[in-house]
Amino acid sequence: MTATHEVTNQVPLPYGHDTAADPALLAALHRAGAGWAEPELRELGRLAGSEQAAEWGRLANENPPVLRTHDRFGHRIDEVEFHPYWHELMRTAVSYGLHAAPWRDERPGAHSARAAKFYVWGQVEAGHTCPISMTYAAVPALRQNASLAAELEPLLAATEYDYGLREPRTKRGLIAGMSMTEKQGGSDVRTNTTTAVPHADGTYRLTGHKWFTSAPMSDLFLTLAQAPGGLSCFVLPRVLPDGGRNRLHLMRLKDKLGNKSNASAELEYDGAVGWLVGEEGRGVPTIIEMVNMTRLDCTIGAASGMRYGATRAVHHALHRRAFGKALVDQPLMRNVLADLVVESEAATTVAMRLAQSTDLALAGDETEALVRRLGLAVAKYWVCKRGPAHSAEALECLGGNGYVEESGMPRLYREAPLVSIWEGSGNVAALDALRAMAKRPETVEAFLGELDAAAGADRRLDAAVAELRKQLSDLTELEYRTRRLVESMALAFQGSLLVRYGSPAVADAFCASRLGGDHGAAFGTLPAGVDTAEIIDRARPVPA
């Protein structure tokens, strides 16, 4: 066959980089007192930036899980089959402690170290981080049943991935799932109709249908059901202590927009055996700490996706030529790239600040606990909301090449909306911020104290904080305008952190555009005078 043309001006594959070579991430890691984790983080970052890891993520998504409800003889088996590379992703995440390991780690900054690893490894493939996150979040809820926690927590925190349906206490490590929402209520879990009937042996029998059960191949689930004393929290293993299968039947797997590698199922309890966690009637308070942990991971996950998108866009622009010069040297493209990096670093900085706050709150710092309570709801709303627009713009930087599956950008784009929906969509997160302020007014003072730590450093930030104080004092139509209020809180929070800790170039661009109003509705509308060279350079992929 005669050659028709020579291939030129194509961008080299974006592999062989250290994903952890992220200046905003590393600075935050050290601020949290977790610098001890950097060698292992960098090791994970080199793996995350490898072609091998990218292939794991690609094939896990191109070969999604398959539900096997029955064996060939007609017996129920309720098993989910995954591509082998899904297990490689899971094995790596567990071995590096991205799941519940920090709960058994007494070193300072253990949760911040884990957050940094979650952020780096999530850039390979986001779907498998769902069961990893739920395993992390299950521990504080389980601790409300001391005997269960004593049995299960060491296995949940173990750094061995031991896949397969067996009795939990016979395994080397466990993965936990969540089974909360039902078809009639969604986020309104108090309307759940699943029932839990107590038995003389201290267990309960649960009957009902769950609309979304994340990671149905998990070893055990935390779930909500109506007990005689009201809505309560239970733990249900897939395999019972006698080795028999619990009566948890997988009805079907959801066909989702993205998150294809991860299984999400409708699940039916047919007299399933469960153990009470916490008190009867206290189901929502029991799981609230679990929700806080998964909301932290939603924020980290959104920041992780933004970093991936920004670095991929910069990598493309460094190597692609158009109209006589490299894309990265075109003034308008520089504006777009810098804007994407600013948004990414603002997300990373606030996510890692909340991870640090988690460490400090768990150590007994009451002020940090208040900042975390309100800050998590605020950041969950705003950072996750920014992800889809950011991924769309990053994809567009690659042009038609970005619209093709081989680029990896369509997967990022489809994944981006998930974290804004999971653990409460936008309105739920925004209203939770309002609820926190109403229930515990001291959270407002703690949050404003966090912002005041940057007072006097930037006039645009000072003006934004002053305006925010006015908004907080105005109680008229408060619920109607909650989104605007929470957005203002999030931007002030990010601005204060960038002014105190971020790159001066990034902080200046953020304050000028997001707080000073010198910005359009689309990315790539930063004002003149921004140091785009310094900002873009912070997202330049670093060879491993």
DRENSE-476908 format. One record per residue (C-alpha): residue in three letters; x, y, z. Coordinates in pm, 1 decimal. Example, Ala and Ser with C-alpha at 12.3 -4.5 7.8 and 13.67 -1.06 7.14 Angstrom:
// residues 2
<ALA,<1230.0,-450.0,780.0>> <SER,<1367.0,-106.0,714.0>> 
This chain:
// residues 544
<MET,<0.0,0.0,0.0>> <THR,<133.3,341.3,-97.0>> <ALA,<194.8,577.2,192.9>> <THR,<-37.5,875.6,159.7>> <HIS,<107.3,1097.7,423.2>> <GLU,<352.1,1123.9,706.2>> <VAL,<214.1,1161.7,1061.1>> <THR,<343.8,1482.3,1220.2>> <ASN,<240.8,1726.9,1489.3>> <GLN,<89.4,1457.6,1710.4>> <VAL,<139.1,1483.8,2084.2>> <PRO,<348.0,1214.0,2259.4>> <LEU,<169.7,985.9,2500.9>> <PRO,<137.8,1149.0,2845.3>> <TYR,<315.2,871.4,3035.9>> <GLY,<635.6,840.4,3233.7>> <HIS,<549.8,1127.8,3468.2>> <ASP,<534.3,1163.4,3846.5>> <THR,<172.3,1247.3,3920.0>> <ALA,<266.2,1340.0,4277.0>> <ALA,<505.1,1613.1,4157.2>> <ASP,<231.0,1864.5,4227.2>> <PRO,<352.3,2177.6,4409.0>> <ALA,<16.9,2264.0,4567.8>> <LEU,<-32.0,1907.2,4690.0>> <LEU,<318.1,1864.9,4831.2>> <ALA,<308.6,2199.4,5010.9>> <ALA,<-22.6,2106.3,5172.6>> <LEU,<111.9,1765.8,5273.6>> <HIS,<400.2,1926.9,5462.1>> <ARG,<176.9,2192.4,5620.9>> <ALA,<-29.8,1909.4,5765.5>> <GLY,<276.6,1758.0,5930.6>> <ALA,<266.0,1458.6,5696.6>> <GLY,<594.6,1512.7,5515.6>> <TRP,<694.1,1165.3,5631.7>> <ALA,<457.5,1029.3,5365.1>> <GLU,<623.7,1201.4,5068.7>> <PRO,<859.0,914.5,4966.3>> <GLU,<571.3,667.4,4944.0>> <LEU,<348.2,929.8,4779.3>> <ARG,<610.8,991.6,4512.4>> <GLU,<645.1,616.7,4456.0>> <LEU,<270.6,595.8,4403.5>> <GLY,<285.0,904.7,4181.8>> <ARG,<536.7,741.4,3950.1>> <LEU,<314.5,435.4,3919.2>> <ALA,<9.5,658.5,3860.3>> <GLY,<192.7,833.8,3576.6>> <SER,<296.5,511.3,3406.1>> <GLU,<156.6,360.2,3087.3>> <GLN,<92.4,37.5,3278.6>> <ALA,<-143.2,204.1,3526.3>> <ALA,<-319.2,391.1,3245.8>> <GLU,<-381.1,57.3,3075.9>> <TRP,<-532.2,-82.3,3397.5>> <GLY,<-775.1,207.7,3407.4>> <ARG,<-863.1,189.2,3039.0>> <LEU,<-942.1,-180.5,3034.5>> <ALA,<-1130.5,-173.6,3364.6>> <ASN,<-1365.1,81.2,3205.5>> <GLU,<-1389.7,-81.0,2864.1>> <ASN,<-1480.4,-412.3,3031.5>> <PRO,<-1734.3,-312.8,3296.3>> <PRO,<-1851.2,-548.6,3572.8>> <VAL,<-2103.9,-821.8,3495.8>> <LEU,<-2370.6,-946.6,3736.8>> <ARG,<-2416.2,-1323.6,3778.4>> <THR,<-2734.1,-1376.3,3977.7>> <HIS,<-2747.9,-1758.0,3940.5>> <ASP,<-2513.6,-2043.7,3863.6>> <ARG,<-2581.9,-2287.8,3580.1>> <PHE,<-2788.6,-2509.8,3811.4>> <GLY,<-3024.8,-2227.2,3909.9>> <HIS,<-2881.2,-2151.3,4253.7>> <ARG,<-2854.9,-1785.7,4352.8>> <ILE,<-2493.3,-1672.8,4372.4>> <ASP,<-2527.2,-1290.8,4344.2>> <GLU,<-2171.8,-1234.6,4230.6>> <VAL,<-2012.6,-956.2,4027.9>> <GLU,<-1730.8,-1031.8,3784.9>> <PHE,<-1462.2,-769.3,3720.2>> <HIS,<-1182.0,-735.5,3471.6>> <PRO,<-850.4,-846.3,3629.1>> <TYR,<-717.4,-491.7,3605.8>> <TRP,<-994.5,-369.6,3836.5>> <HIS,<-838.0,-592.4,4098.8>> <GLU,<-493.4,-447.0,4023.8>> <LEU,<-630.7,-97.8,4084.4>> <MET,<-793.2,-209.7,4408.8>> <ARG,<-486.1,-401.9,4522.8>> <THR,<-266.6,-96.0,4470.4>> <ALA,<-506.2,135.5,4652.3>> <VAL,<-533.1,-97.8,4952.0>> <SER,<-162.2,-172.3,4970.6>> <TYR,<-85.6,200.4,4987.9>> <GLY,<-346.9,253.6,5260.9>> <LEU,<-597.0,461.9,5064.2>> <HIS,<-883.2,286.4,5243.2>> <ALA,<-921.1,259.1,5621.3>> <ALA,<-551.5,233.5,5708.7>> <PRO,<-529.6,587.1,5860.6>> <TRP,<-764.8,485.5,6141.4>> <ARG,<-492.4,250.9,6271.2>> <ASP,<-202.8,488.6,6202.2>> <GLU,<-100.1,709.4,6494.2>> <ARG,<147.9,922.3,6301.3>> <PRO,<62.4,1294.3,6274.5>> <GLY,<-116.3,1382.8,5954.0>> <ALA,<-221.0,1024.4,5873.8>> <HIS,<-550.2,1133.3,5718.2>> <SER,<-376.5,1407.9,5518.3>> <ALA,<-123.7,1155.2,5389.0>> <ARG,<-406.5,926.5,5287.9>> <ALA,<-589.8,1216.2,5117.4>> <ALA,<-280.7,1299.6,4910.6>> <LYS,<-248.6,937.5,4797.1>> <PHE,<-620.1,920.5,4715.8>> <TYR,<-582.5,1238.3,4505.5>> <VAL,<-280.9,1103.6,4315.3>> <TRP,<-406.5,749.8,4254.1>> <GLY,<-756.7,870.0,4162.8>> <GLN,<-609.8,1030.4,3850.6>> <VAL,<-548.4,682.2,3711.1>> <GLU,<-908.6,565.2,3742.0>> <ALA,<-1184.7,710.2,3955.6>> <GLY,<-1437.7,425.1,3962.5>> <HIS,<-1252.1,196.1,4200.7>> <THR,<-1203.6,478.8,4450.5>> <CYS,<-1573.2,444.1,4540.7>> <PRO,<-1533.8,123.9,4748.4>> <ILE,<-1201.2,254.7,4877.3>> <SER,<-1375.2,569.1,5002.8>> <MET,<-1663.6,379.2,5160.8>> <THR,<-1424.7,150.1,5346.1>> <TYR,<-1253.1,461.1,5484.1>> <ALA,<-1584.3,614.6,5585.7>> <ALA,<-1730.1,301.5,5746.3>> <VAL,<-1493.3,295.4,6043.1>> <PRO,<-1626.5,593.0,6245.2>> <ALA,<-1981.1,460.1,6210.3>> <LEU,<-1883.5,108.2,6311.0>> <ARG,<-1712.7,243.2,6621.3>> <GLN,<-2058.0,304.8,6762.9>> <ASN,<-2077.8,-70.4,6816.5>> <ALA,<-1764.3,-150.1,7014.5>> <SER,<-1775.6,-527.1,6971.5>> <LEU,<-1825.2,-503.7,6594.2>> <ALA,<-1549.1,-246.6,6564.1>> <ALA,<-1309.4,-467.2,6760.5>> <GLU,<-1370.0,-752.4,6514.9>> <LEU,<-1393.8,-565.7,6188.0>> <GLU,<-1177.3,-254.3,6209.8>> <PRO,<-839.8,-432.7,6197.2>> <LEU,<-954.2,-616.7,5883.8>> <LEU,<-1094.1,-301.8,5722.7>> <ALA,<-763.1,-125.2,5789.1>> <ALA,<-543.7,-413.8,5673.1>> <THR,<-329.6,-340.4,5368.5>> <GLU,<-414.0,-667.9,5193.2>> <TYR,<-678.9,-684.0,4922.8>> <ASP,<-851.8,-1019.2,4964.7>> <TYR,<-1128.2,-1044.0,4704.9>> <GLY,<-1396.4,-1311.3,4719.5>> <LEU,<-1709.5,-1411.8,4909.5>> <ARG,<-1602.3,-1562.6,5239.8>> <GLU,<-1691.2,-1512.6,5603.5>> <PRO,<-1535.2,-1176.8,5700.1>> <ARG,<-1332.8,-1302.8,5995.1>> <THR,<-1158.3,-1560.9,5774.3>> <LYS,<-1024.1,-1297.0,5534.1>> <ARG,<-698.3,-1100.4,5538.0>> <GLY,<-872.3,-771.5,5457.6>> <LEU,<-1222.0,-634.0,5407.8>> <ILE,<-1397.9,-381.5,5183.5>> <ALA,<-1712.6,-201.5,5301.1>> <GLY,<-2005.0,-65.1,5101.8>> <MET,<-2307.6,154.4,5165.4>> <SER,<-2672.4,76.1,5098.7>> <MET,<-2878.1,375.7,5205.8>> <THR,<-3110.0,520.2,4941.9>> <GLU,<-3439.0,377.9,4821.5>> <LYS,<-3643.3,431.8,4507.1>> <GLN,<-3909.9,647.6,4672.2>> <GLY,<-3677.6,882.6,4862.8>> <GLY,<-3323.6,916.8,4735.0>> <SER,<-3147.1,1160.6,4968.5>> <ASP,<-3456.1,1174.8,5189.8>> <VAL,<-3352.1,861.4,5378.7>> <ARG,<-3606.0,918.2,5655.4>> <THR,<-3872.8,794.2,5411.6>> <ASN,<-3700.9,454.5,5382.8>> <THR,<-3943.6,162.6,5396.1>> <THR,<-3697.4,-122.1,5458.3>> <THR,<-3791.1,-289.2,5787.0>> <ALA,<-3570.1,-444.3,6055.2>> <VAL,<-3726.1,-695.6,6294.7>> <PRO,<-3527.5,-780.8,6611.8>> <HIS,<-3454.0,-1143.7,6699.0>> <ALA,<-3378.9,-1301.4,7034.3>> <ASP,<-3011.3,-1355.6,6945.8>> <GLY,<-2956.1,-979.0,6915.6>> <THR,<-2962.1,-971.3,6535.7>> <TYR,<-3228.2,-819.2,6308.8>> <ARG,<-3396.2,-945.6,5992.1>> <LEU,<-3412.0,-682.6,5719.7>> <THR,<-3662.4,-678.2,5435.4>> <GLY,<-3669.9,-413.9,5162.8>> <HIS,<-3533.6,-287.9,4831.5>> <LYS,<-3238.3,-50.0,4801.0>> <TRP,<-3224.7,165.4,4489.0>> <PHE,<-2850.2,238.9,4491.2>> <THR,<-2602.3,6.7,4657.7>> <SER,<-2248.5,112.5,4584.3>> <ALA,<-1988.2,-159.1,4530.1>> <PRO,<-2220.8,-460.3,4580.6>> <MET,<-1924.3,-701.3,4580.5>> <SER,<-1810.7,-559.7,4917.2>> <ASP,<-1771.2,-786.1,5218.3>> <LEU,<-2017.8,-593.0,5431.3>> <PHE,<-2257.7,-300.6,5406.4>> <LEU,<-2378.5,-23.9,5628.8>> <THR,<-2748.1,25.9,5567.7>> <LEU,<-3055.0,204.5,5704.3>> <ALA,<-3384.2,39.3,5797.4>> <GLN,<-3692.3,109.1,6008.4>> <ALA,<-3658.7,-75.0,6341.7>> <PRO,<-3925.2,-64.9,6615.8>> <GLY,<-3750.0,239.7,6759.2>> <GLY,<-3728.2,424.6,6426.7>> <LEU,<-3476.4,460.3,6144.6>> <SER,<-3160.3,277.7,6248.1>> <CYS,<-2819.9,182.2,6110.9>> <PHE,<-2713.7,-178.6,6058.5>> <VAL,<-2415.8,-371.4,5927.7>> <LEU,<-2488.3,-665.3,5696.6>> <PRO,<-2216.5,-907.2,5582.5>> <ARG,<-2243.5,-1086.4,5250.0>> <VAL,<-2144.6,-1413.1,5421.1>> <LEU,<-2276.1,-1505.7,5766.2>> <PRO,<-2066.0,-1641.9,6056.5>> <ASP,<-2179.7,-1997.4,5977.8>> <GLY,<-2047.5,-1964.0,5622.0>> <GLY,<-2389.9,-1935.2,5460.9>> <ARG,<-2487.1,-1657.9,5219.1>> <ASN,<-2681.7,-1372.0,5369.3>> <ARG,<-3010.3,-1303.2,5192.5>> <LEU,<-2889.6,-999.3,4998.5>> <HIS,<-3002.0,-1042.4,4638.4>> <LEU,<-2857.3,-834.5,4356.9>> <MET,<-3142.7,-743.3,4122.6>> <ARG,<-2952.5,-555.1,3852.7>> <LEU,<-2651.1,-330.0,3794.3>> <LYS,<-2710.0,32.5,3702.3>> <ASP,<-2612.9,150.3,3353.4>> <LYS,<-2449.4,479.7,3448.1>> <LEU,<-2328.4,785.9,3260.1>> <GLY,<-1973.4,723.8,3377.1>> <ASN,<-1801.1,539.3,3660.6>> <LYS,<-1823.7,235.8,3434.1>> <SER,<-1559.3,26.2,3606.7>> <ASN,<-1747.9,33.6,3936.2>> <ALA,<-2061.5,-169.2,4000.3>> <SER,<-2369.3,0.0,4144.9>> <ALA,<-2669.0,-221.3,4209.8>> <GLU,<-3028.0,-248.2,4314.2>> <LEU,<-3028.1,-481.2,4610.1>> <GLU,<-3308.9,-666.0,4781.8>> <TYR,<-3306.2,-776.8,5144.2>> <ASP,<-3514.5,-1089.5,5188.5>> <GLY,<-3493.3,-1140.8,5563.4>> <ALA,<-3122.7,-1054.3,5558.8>> <VAL,<-2935.9,-1077.4,5889.7>> <GLY,<-2799.7,-752.5,6028.1>> <TRP,<-2639.1,-618.2,6344.7>> <LEU,<-2740.4,-284.0,6495.6>> <VAL,<-2483.8,-3.3,6486.9>> <GLY,<-2558.7,272.0,6737.0>> <GLU,<-2902.2,300.9,6895.0>> <GLU,<-3243.3,229.5,6745.8>> <GLY,<-3391.3,545.2,6601.3>> <ARG,<-3047.5,707.5,6569.1>> <GLY,<-2969.1,589.6,6218.4>> <VAL,<-2901.6,929.6,6063.9>> <PRO,<-2678.0,1057.7,6346.5>> <THR,<-2491.1,727.0,6335.7>> <ILE,<-2404.8,758.1,5968.0>> <ILE,<-2341.1,1134.3,5965.7>> <GLU,<-1968.0,1092.5,6030.2>> <MET,<-1957.5,839.8,5747.3>> <VAL,<-2121.4,1099.8,5524.7>> <ASN,<-1864.6,1360.2,5628.5>> <MET,<-1580.6,1128.2,5533.0>> <THR,<-1726.3,1047.8,5193.2>> <ARG,<-1794.6,1418.1,5132.8>> <LEU,<-1427.8,1482.9,5198.7>> <ASP,<-1344.1,1220.4,4938.2>> <CYS,<-1589.9,1374.7,4691.5>> <THR,<-1400.0,1702.6,4726.2>> <ILE,<-1062.6,1531.5,4692.8>> <GLY,<-1193.1,1335.1,4394.3>> <ALA,<-1311.7,1650.7,4218.7>> <ALA,<-975.1,1817.0,4280.2>> <SER,<-798.7,1504.8,4151.9>> <GLY,<-999.7,1515.0,3829.3>> <MET,<-925.6,1884.1,3780.5>> <ARG,<-553.9,1824.8,3824.3>> <TYR,<-565.0,1544.0,3568.5>> <GLY,<-752.7,1764.2,3322.6>> <ALA,<-521.5,2062.0,3370.8>> <THR,<-201.3,1861.3,3331.7>> <ARG,<-332.9,1681.3,3023.3>> <ALA,<-429.1,2013.8,2865.4>> <VAL,<-87.6,2164.8,2941.0>> <HIS,<91.0,1854.2,2809.7>> <HIS,<-102.5,1876.9,2483.1>> <ALA,<-37.2,2249.6,2443.8>> <LEU,<335.5,2205.3,2504.1>> <HIS,<367.9,1963.2,2210.8>> <ARG,<100.7,2066.6,1961.6>> <ARG,<166.9,2339.7,1704.1>> <ALA,<-93.8,2559.5,1540.5>> <PHE,<-76.3,2878.3,1335.5>> <GLY,<302.6,2883.5,1335.0>> <LYS,<388.1,2815.3,1699.4>> <ALA,<326.7,2585.5,1992.0>> <LEU,<-23.1,2606.8,2136.8>> <VAL,<121.8,2692.3,2475.9>> <ASP,<270.9,3008.2,2322.7>> <GLN,<-62.8,3131.3,2185.6>> <PRO,<-186.3,3412.8,2415.7>> <LEU,<-548.3,3301.2,2425.3>> <MET,<-456.5,2939.6,2497.0>> <ARG,<-228.1,3061.0,2776.6>> <ASN,<-527.4,3235.9,2930.8>> <VAL,<-733.4,2915.2,2916.2>> <LEU,<-458.1,2694.4,3053.9>> <ALA,<-374.0,2931.5,3337.7>> <ASP,<-741.1,2959.9,3430.7>> <LEU,<-772.6,2580.4,3445.8>> <VAL,<-464.1,2558.6,3668.0>> <VAL,<-593.6,2830.1,3901.2>> <GLU,<-921.1,2641.9,3946.9>> <SER,<-734.3,2316.2,3998.8>> <GLU,<-498.6,2453.1,4263.8>> <ALA,<-781.7,2625.8,4447.7>> <ALA,<-962.2,2290.1,4464.2>> <THR,<-650.7,2100.2,4572.8>> <THR,<-564.3,2350.3,4844.1>> <VAL,<-909.0,2353.8,5003.0>> <ALA,<-944.8,1973.7,4983.2>> <MET,<-612.3,1920.8,5156.6>> <ARG,<-695.8,2186.1,5417.2>> <LEU,<-1007.7,1987.2,5505.1>> <ALA,<-803.8,1668.8,5527.9>> <GLN,<-571.3,1849.1,5769.2>> <SER,<-873.7,1970.9,5960.8>> <THR,<-989.2,1609.8,5987.1>> <ASP,<-658.1,1511.3,6145.2>> <LEU,<-676.5,1798.0,6393.8>> <ALA,<-1043.5,1749.4,6476.9>> <LEU,<-990.2,1380.0,6545.6>> <ALA,<-704.5,1479.0,6777.7>> <GLY,<-948.8,1685.7,6982.4>> <ASP,<-922.4,2037.6,6836.2>> <GLU,<-1276.3,2176.0,6876.6>> <THR,<-1220.2,2480.9,6654.5>> <GLU,<-1096.2,2258.9,6374.0>> <ALA,<-1400.2,2034.6,6421.6>> <LEU,<-1623.5,2339.1,6365.8>> <VAL,<-1427.9,2455.0,6060.1>> <ARG,<-1446.2,2103.5,5920.6>> <ARG,<-1819.9,2068.5,5979.8>> <LEU,<-1908.6,2378.6,5779.9>> <GLY,<-1611.4,2372.5,5544.5>> <LEU,<-1689.5,2020.7,5421.6>> <ALA,<-2045.3,2111.9,5323.4>> <VAL,<-1929.3,2432.3,5154.8>> <ALA,<-1643.6,2268.3,4964.4>> <LYS,<-1851.0,1963.6,4868.8>> <TYR,<-2102.5,2195.5,4707.4>> <TRP,<-1864.2,2424.2,4520.7>> <VAL,<-1556.7,2219.3,4427.6>> <CYS,<-1764.3,1928.6,4301.1>> <LYS,<-1988.8,2168.2,4111.5>> <ARG,<-1688.5,2309.4,3924.6>> <GLY,<-1563.2,1971.1,3804.7>> <PRO,<-1785.3,1917.8,3497.7>> <ALA,<-1718.5,2262.4,3349.7>> <HIS,<-1347.6,2222.6,3414.9>> <SER,<-1331.2,1880.6,3247.2>> <ALA,<-1521.2,2010.7,2943.9>> <GLU,<-1275.7,2296.7,2897.7>> <ALA,<-974.3,2070.1,2948.1>> <LEU,<-1113.6,1828.3,2688.0>> <GLU,<-1165.3,2116.2,2445.5>> <CYS,<-798.2,2214.0,2476.5>> <LEU,<-721.0,1889.8,2293.3>> <GLY,<-970.4,1973.0,2020.0>> <GLY,<-1114.6,1680.0,1827.2>> <ASN,<-845.2,1455.7,1971.8>> <GLY,<-991.7,1518.0,2315.5>> <TYR,<-1334.9,1403.1,2200.3>> <VAL,<-1196.4,1061.8,2106.2>> <GLU,<-1202.7,785.8,2367.9>> <GLU,<-835.3,702.9,2320.5>> <SER,<-739.0,1036.9,2471.4>> <GLY,<-893.6,947.0,2807.9>> <MET,<-1067.4,1285.4,2825.6>> <PRO,<-1422.8,1157.7,2755.2>> <ARG,<-1392.2,926.7,3056.3>> <LEU,<-1289.1,1222.8,3271.9>> <TYR,<-1583.5,1424.1,3137.6>> <ARG,<-1837.7,1147.7,3209.7>> <GLU,<-1696.6,1090.6,3555.8>> <ALA,<-1695.9,1456.2,3661.2>> <PRO,<-2066.7,1495.9,3755.9>> <LEU,<-2065.7,1197.1,3991.7>> <VAL,<-1903.2,1355.9,4295.7>> <SER,<-2147.3,1645.1,4277.2>> <ILE,<-2432.6,1393.3,4305.8>> <TRP,<-2289.1,1130.4,4540.1>> <GLU,<-2351.5,1196.5,4911.9>> <GLY,<-2599.0,1470.1,4834.9>> <SER,<-2637.4,1668.1,4513.6>> <GLY,<-2587.5,2044.0,4500.1>> <ASN,<-2900.0,2147.4,4687.8>> <VAL,<-2848.8,1886.9,4959.5>> <ALA,<-2489.6,1999.5,5021.2>> <ALA,<-2582.5,2369.0,5018.5>> <LEU,<-2874.1,2315.4,5256.3>> <ASP,<-2650.0,2110.9,5483.9>> <ALA,<-2423.9,2414.2,5517.0>> <LEU,<-2730.4,2617.1,5613.3>> <ARG,<-2832.5,2348.1,5862.6>> <ALA,<-2488.1,2346.4,6022.0>> <MET,<-2497.1,2724.0,6068.6>> <ALA,<-2846.0,2715.3,6217.1>> <LYS,<-2784.6,2421.4,6448.4>> <ARG,<-2440.1,2529.8,6564.6>> <PRO,<-2390.3,2905.0,6512.3>> <GLU,<-2038.2,2873.8,6646.4>> <THR,<-1942.7,2707.8,6316.2>> <VAL,<-1989.5,3046.0,6147.8>> <GLU,<-1748.1,3219.3,6383.8>> <ALA,<-1492.7,2939.8,6343.5>> <PHE,<-1524.4,2958.8,5964.1>> <LEU,<-1490.1,3338.9,5962.4>> <GLY,<-1191.4,3305.3,6194.2>> <GLU,<-1028.2,3084.9,5931.3>> <LEU,<-1086.7,3355.2,5669.4>> <ASP,<-963.5,3631.2,5900.6>> <ALA,<-624.2,3459.6,5924.4>> <ALA,<-557.7,3612.7,5581.0>> <ALA,<-695.0,3959.4,5665.4>> <GLY,<-495.7,4247.7,5519.2>> <ALA,<-304.6,4032.9,5270.6>> <ASP,<-519.0,4112.7,4967.0>> <ARG,<-772.4,4394.0,4931.8>> <ARG,<-996.7,4187.3,4701.7>> <LEU,<-1013.0,3906.6,4955.1>> <ASP,<-1084.9,4155.5,5233.6>> <ALA,<-1371.9,4301.3,5030.0>> <ALA,<-1512.0,3953.6,4957.8>> <VAL,<-1504.8,3858.0,5326.4>> <ALA,<-1674.8,4185.7,5420.8>> <GLU,<-1947.4,4118.9,5165.2>> <LEU,<-1984.0,3763.4,5293.4>> <ARG,<-2041.4,3891.7,5645.8>> <LYS,<-2326.1,4104.8,5509.5>> <GLN,<-2479.1,3805.5,5334.2>> <LEU,<-2458.1,3599.2,5651.9>> <SER,<-2635.2,3867.5,5853.4>> <ASP,<-2923.1,3893.3,5604.5>> <LEU,<-3185.1,3630.2,5689.4>> <THR,<-3440.3,3726.0,5423.0>> <GLU,<-3525.1,3444.5,5178.3>> <LEU,<-3220.4,3262.0,5310.5>> <GLU,<-3309.1,2918.3,5177.5>> <TYR,<-3392.2,3056.1,4832.1>> <ARG,<-3048.3,3216.9,4797.7>> <THR,<-2850.0,2942.3,4971.6>> <ARG,<-2649.4,2849.3,4663.4>> <ARG,<-2525.5,3206.9,4620.0>> <LEU,<-2430.5,3228.2,4987.5>> <VAL,<-2245.3,2894.4,4991.1>> <GLU,<-2064.5,2983.2,4668.1>> <SER,<-1943.9,3306.9,4828.9>> <MET,<-1827.1,3113.5,5133.2>> <ALA,<-1637.0,2863.9,4918.9>> <LEU,<-1463.9,3130.2,4710.3>> <ALA,<-1360.7,3324.3,5020.4>> <PHE,<-1232.0,3001.9,5178.3>> <GLN,<-1025.9,2915.5,4871.8>> <GLY,<-900.6,3271.7,4837.1>> <SER,<-787.6,3291.5,5198.4>> <LEU,<-593.5,2966.7,5166.3>> <LEU,<-426.8,3065.8,4838.7>> <VAL,<-327.8,3406.4,4974.6>> <ARG,<-173.8,3245.6,5283.7>> <TYR,<-14.0,2937.9,5129.7>> <GLY,<-38.1,2932.5,4750.7>> <SER,<180.4,3050.1,4468.1>> <PRO,<164.1,3433.0,4457.5>> <ALA,<81.6,3414.2,4086.5>> <VAL,<-206.4,3172.0,4144.4>> <ALA,<-336.3,3367.3,4444.5>> <ASP,<-330.2,3694.5,4251.1>> <ALA,<-511.6,3543.3,3952.8>> <PHE,<-771.5,3382.2,4179.4>> <CYS,<-842.1,3700.4,4376.3>> <ALA,<-856.9,3916.5,4064.1>> <SER,<-1094.1,3683.8,3878.8>> <ARG,<-1301.1,3492.5,4136.0>> <LEU,<-1317.7,3758.9,4407.3>> <GLY,<-1249.7,4086.1,4223.4>> <GLY,<-1498.6,4010.4,3947.5>> <ASP,<-1249.4,4057.1,3661.7>> <HIS,<-1352.6,3736.7,3485.1>> <GLY,<-1606.3,3619.3,3230.2>> <ALA,<-1846.6,3328.9,3253.2>> <ALA,<-1613.9,3086.6,3068.4>> <PHE,<-1265.3,2962.9,3147.6>> <GLY,<-995.3,3157.2,2965.2>> <THR,<-1118.6,3501.5,3068.5>> <LEU,<-850.1,3595.3,3321.2>> <PRO,<-759.1,3965.4,3332.5>> <ALA,<-445.6,4113.4,3180.8>> <GLY,<-136.3,4115.7,3400.3>> <VAL,<-171.2,3759.6,3528.8>> <ASP,<156.6,3566.8,3533.3>> <THR,<41.2,3288.7,3304.9>> <ALA,<393.5,3150.4,3257.3>> <GLU,<439.0,3084.8,3629.8>> <ILE,<89.4,2938.1,3664.6>> <ILE,<109.8,2706.7,3362.4>> <ASP,<452.8,2584.6,3464.9>> <ARG,<300.5,2448.4,3787.8>> <ALA,<97.4,2199.7,3582.1>> <ARG,<378.2,2095.1,3351.2>> <PRO,<412.8,1713.0,3382.3>> <VAL,<737.4,1619.5,3558.9>> <PRO,<924.6,1313.8,3423.7>> <ALA,<934.7,1023.4,3669.2>> 
